[in-house]
Amino acid sequence: MLQIREGFKKVEINSQVKTQMQRKFSLAQRNINHLNRNYIYVCLQVTDIIGEMLEEDLHNQLMRYETFLAQKAKSKRKLQLLQDQNREEQMSRNTGLNKEVEENLKLLYLFTKETFHIVQMKVLTSSKKIQMLKNLQRVQEN
């Protein structure tokens, strides 16, 4: 028999109840671990999907830029005549593409950082819950 002092009265817990409580605690702990694994897996999949989307977007931008360069090479003679007029326009296009790439990379970095922070907080929260359940189990065993 396990005796726990609760306030001014003693509560006795027999071994069958103690075993049932331990089983429930073990099941709860497994469920928490399973949920944590699923949450981390989903976060990683979302990060992969967003990474693939950004990679595809960057690839498309690169292809547009290469097309732009090819057209520039074909019409080099014409561009030499209009070079003074078009120089500012070309630089603004290149700057715009570079800014888009930088913005996409910044967004990916921020999302990855935020996802890691969320996963880290969930794991810490779950670890605290597990520690509280372990402490409760120790108190019940004593």
WOKAZI-V949382 format. One record per residue. RES is the residue in three letters. SS is DSSP state (h for helix, s for strand, l for the rest). PHI is phi as a letter, one per 40 degrees, with the letter a starting at -180 (none if undefined). PSI is psi in whole degrees, -180 to 180 (NA if undefined). Layout:
((RES,SS,PHI,PSI) (RES,SS,PHI,PSI))
This chain:
((MET,l,none,136) (LEU,s,b,130) (GLN,s,b,130) (ILE,s,b,131) (ARG,s,c,120) (GLU,s,b,106) (GLY,l,g,-122) (PHE,l,b,-4) (LYS,s,b,155) (LYS,s,c,138) (VAL,s,b,128) (GLU,s,b,133) (ILE,s,b,123) (ASN,l,c,170) (SER,h,c,-31) (GLN,h,c,-44) (VAL,h,c,-41) (LYS,h,c,-43) (THR,h,c,-43) (GLN,h,c,-41) (MET,h,c,-39) (GLN,h,c,-39) (ARG,h,c,-45) (LYS,h,c,-40) (PHE,h,c,-44) (SER,h,c,-43) (LEU,h,c,-43) (ALA,h,c,-41) (GLN,h,c,-42) (ARG,h,c,-42) (ASN,h,c,-42) (ILE,h,c,-45) (ASN,h,c,-41) (HIS,h,c,-44) (LEU,h,c,-40) (ASN,h,c,-45) (ARG,h,c,-43) (ASN,h,c,-42) (TYR,h,c,-46) (ILE,h,c,-42) (TYR,h,c,-45) (VAL,h,c,-43) (CYS,h,c,-42) (LEU,h,c,-39) (GLN,h,c,-42) (VAL,h,c,-42) (THR,h,c,-42) (ASP,h,c,-44) (ILE,h,c,-46) (ILE,h,c,-40) (GLY,h,c,-43) (GLU,h,c,-41) (MET,h,c,-44) (LEU,h,c,-38) (GLU,h,c,-43) (GLU,h,c,-41) (ASP,h,c,-44) (LEU,h,c,-39) (HIS,h,c,-45) (ASN,h,c,-41) (GLN,h,c,-40) (LEU,h,c,-42) (MET,h,c,-41) (ARG,h,c,-41) (TYR,h,c,-42) (GLU,h,c,-39) (THR,h,c,-43) (PHE,h,d,-44) (LEU,h,c,-38) (ALA,h,c,-44) (GLN,h,c,-37) (LYS,h,c,-42) (ALA,h,c,-39) (LYS,h,c,-38) (SER,l,b,34) (LYS,h,d,-41) (ARG,h,c,-44) (LYS,h,c,-38) (LEU,h,c,-31) (GLN,h,c,-37) (LEU,h,c,-36) (LEU,h,b,14) (GLN,h,d,-44) (ASP,h,c,-39) (GLN,h,c,-37) (ASN,h,c,-9) (ARG,h,d,-47) (GLU,h,c,-39) (GLU,h,c,-43) (GLN,h,c,-42) (MET,h,c,-39) (SER,h,c,-35) (ARG,h,c,-48) (ASN,h,c,-43) (THR,h,c,-41) (GLY,h,c,-43) (LEU,h,c,-44) (ASN,h,c,-39) (LYS,h,c,-40) (GLU,h,c,-44) (VAL,h,c,-46) (GLU,h,c,-43) (GLU,h,c,-42) (ASN,h,c,-42) (LEU,h,c,-40) (LYS,h,c,-43) (LEU,h,c,-43) (LEU,h,c,-44) (TYR,h,c,-48) (LEU,h,c,-42) (PHE,h,c,-44) (THR,h,c,-43) (LYS,h,c,-44) (GLU,h,c,-41) (THR,h,c,-45) (PHE,h,c,-42) (HIS,h,c,-43) (ILE,h,c,-46) (VAL,h,c,-43) (GLN,h,c,-43) (MET,h,c,-40) (LYS,h,c,-43) (VAL,h,c,-42) (LEU,h,c,-43) (THR,h,c,-45) (SER,h,c,-39) (SER,h,c,-40) (LYS,h,c,-41) (LYS,h,c,-43) (ILE,h,c,-42) (GLN,h,c,-41) (MET,h,c,-42) (LEU,h,c,-39) (LYS,h,c,-43) (ASN,h,c,-41) (LEU,h,c,-41) (GLN,h,c,-42) (ARG,h,c,-43) (VAL,h,c,-41) (GLN,h,c,-34) (GLU,h,c,-33) (ASN,l,c,NA))
